[in-house]
């Protein structure tokens, strides 16, 4: 699953009431990454990546 798709899934699961720990386990990511993905809007990370010239996929 592409990173952006995983982020969208993490945010969807958070809206459904899943804990950060449950999301991390389901998506096989660290709890810290789950926390950041849930709390930071995707648009903000995309803008930061564009400024740095990084590929987001």
N, C-alpha and C positions, 0 to 999 in steps of 0.2 A: 504494500500500500504506500502510495506516495506521501511524503511528509505533509503536504497541504491537506490531503484527504484525511490523514490521521488527526491533524489538528481540528478539522471540522467535526470529525467523529468524537473527539474528546470534548469539544464544546457542546455537542448534542447530548452526550451522555451526562454531562454536568447539568444541563437543563432538565434532564429526566430525573435528577436527584442522586446520581451515582457519586460516591466519594472519590477524591483524588486518588486514593490508594486502589480502589476498584478499577478506575479508568487506567491507571498505570499498569495494573496486572493484565487487563484485557487487551491493551494495545502494545504490551511488552516494551514499555518505556519506564524511565525512572520516575518516582513520585515527584521529584523536583521539576522534571520536564512537564509532567502532567499539570502541575501547579502553574507553571509559566504559561503553558498553552491555554489554560482555562482563563487565567487572569489578564493576559495580554491580547488585545484585539489583533486579528490576523492582519488587518490593514496596517497597523503600526509596524509589525515585523516585516511586511513586504516593503514598506517605505524605507525602513532601515537597511534592508538587503539591497534595495535599488541604489541607495546612497553609497554603499560599500562595493557595488558592482558584483554582488554574489548571485549565484543561481539558487532559486528557492525550491527547486524540485530535487 
